[in-house]
Amino acid sequence: MNFIPVILSGGSGTRLWPMSRTKFPKQFCEIFEESLFKKTLARLKPMGSPWVVTNSALKILTETVMRDVGVPLNQAIYEPKANNTAPAIALLCKVLEFQNKANSIVGIFPSDHLVQNEKALQNAVRLGAECAAKKQVVTIGIKPAYPATGYGYIEVDQKVFAQNGDIKAYPTKGFREKPNEQTAEDFIHAGNFFWNAGMFIFEVATMIEHLQKLMPDTWNVMKELKSDLSNLNDIYARVPAQSIDYGIMEKLKEQVCIPCDLGWSDVGSWDEIAKIAENGDVIEVESKGNFAWAKKDRVVSFIGVDNLVVVDTADSLLIAKRGSTQKVKQVYEALIARNDIRTQEHPFEYRPWGRFEILRDTKDFKSKVIQVNPGQQLSYQSHAKRAEHWVIVKGFPEVVLNDVTHKLKPGESIYIPLGAKHRIRNPHATDLVEFVEVQVGSYFGEDDITRYQDDYQRT
């Protein structure tokens, strides 16, 4: 049986602001030492080489992590825009159909959830694949730890459809909307309601049949997709946005649910993170119950206050009472209303060749620390409104300045005059190159650039 784990990687970056931003959503945030997306790739890799369906705006971030984990880049599918989960799954099915993989079993997993019991997930997926081979669509249900009102629920029949050891699959009776507190408590007492975590398993051909029958408006458009995806923009302009829950799962009879305890969290708020993450370097004086997430070298002190959540980033600070961090959305909306760039991006940015972080940005100068990955190089370029000073702090780069190559080492520097053609490359296979750049001139915007040669087709 050919099993293909697939990660759906979207997100708007609102609920975990200020760490999560639109251009750097939560799956790429290193909340638990490494990003949730990297954890998800590593968790699924033992089950099969993962595929990814994501937004084209996240291509650089996605490929950076895929390279790091060792997942082939041609197993990423890039949507022209976010269109909810049903079009993403329909697109995946069509692409796999093009590749003669319609008989494969696919598992759909969110990119930004935490699973601490990976063995339990592997056992559930194994049983789920067996059920999917019998033309069932499978959901992984999470045994509720408390009467949550923020999750949808799956109601199951008591009759066992299939079993593998202690793991059992039950026929699904229905999907239930996010309940109020009393209804959530009733669900818990009933014992046959489980959280819907957005994890599905199905045979590609079976899902295509369901899409044809239950979502013809979506599938009839998707059928027009060309095998080279050259008309994908046109397809996505016409396909309706809808979730797979509404479009398929709530209407489907041939489905089962596998309840399990995965040590699962959707990491959906700072309150949730405060429950499961290690506290930062915190000092409490006449205080208790406080949580801080900050840079590793930052100490956070609390005096005479209890139950606060503090999130400190390079350009923003969030302070909230425990239990109220869901309201960060209101802060985000207030920033949107005033066109604040801090909803969109951090002072750091990833590029195909590496990353940079802005240290200072003033009217007189701008400074950055820049990292160039092994084997990568920046474009051959010039600037019309600024000169640059580069000081090498790590690695042994080659700098091309007006067609002359200079080999540098840590502690050495080079001056890039205004208008000079230049690039820096890292010729080494394993070592990172890092340097500090100081810009001096009349304008420091990223758009002051003329490219002459580029490995990433940006000329």
Protein Blocks (a to p, Z undefined) as FASTA:
>chain_A
ZZddddddedjhlmmcckbcfklcfklpcfkopafklmmmmmmmmnoccdddddfklmmm
mmmmmmmnopafklcccdfbdebjklmmmmmmmmmmmnopmmpccddddfkbccfblmlm
mmmmmmmmmmmmnopacddddddfbdcfkbccddddfbdfbdehjbccdddfbdcddddf
klmmmmmmnopaccdehiacddfklmmmmmmmmmmmlmmmmmmpcfklmmmmmmmmmpcc
ddfklmmmmmpfbbcdddddehiaehlafklmmmmmccdddddehiehiacdddfklccd
dehiahiacdddfkbccdddehilmmmmmmmmmmmmnopaklmpcfbdcdfklccddfbd
cfkbccddddddehiacdddddfkbccddddfedjddddeehiacdddehiacdddehia
cddddfbfkbccddddddddjbfcfklccdfbdfklpZZ
